[in-house]
């Protein structure tokens, strides 16, 4: 069993913000895999996907703790389902990547992302697979306003493309493995 997690903030005012690209990506993957988020628990909303294309069941999770405490939700779910950290994939936004790109990594620091740092702190390791969604650098110094803002125009089209690619990458991680997904999706646009 694997655990795929999208990071974001709960509540209507955060829907569509740059900081919620993890939620958007995991929603797209869940729809693609014919799953639903139909359960409340583990300080989040989750579902169980049993798809004939997949070799094992997948738990999809959207923590509802707000970003900075995401790790508590991920840890609780992983412990309950007995999923080791190597079978977890976290999807989240990243200002360090150009808008419209995604980057898959098997480990590394949080890069200052408080949600990913919370996950690393809870598990005591940075060897946790992740998909980073590029949202680009803020054009001004206020990073909080930027990540909590909603992309528009060309930026919205690029973010839509990158969240589509993140959903496809999650699918390919399950079907073809993480190394295949990394070589296919890292840093590029419009991959199938």
Secondary structure, DSSP 8 states (H G I E B T S, - for coil): -EEEEE----SGGGTTBGGGHHHHHHHHHHHHTT----EEETTEEEEEE--TTSSS-EEEEEE-S-GGGHHHHHHHHHHHHT--GGGEEEEEEETTS-TT-EEEESS---TT-HHHHHHHHHHT-S--EEEEEE----SSS-HHHHHTSB--HHHHHHHHHHHHHHHHHHHHHHHH-HHHHHHHHTT-SS--
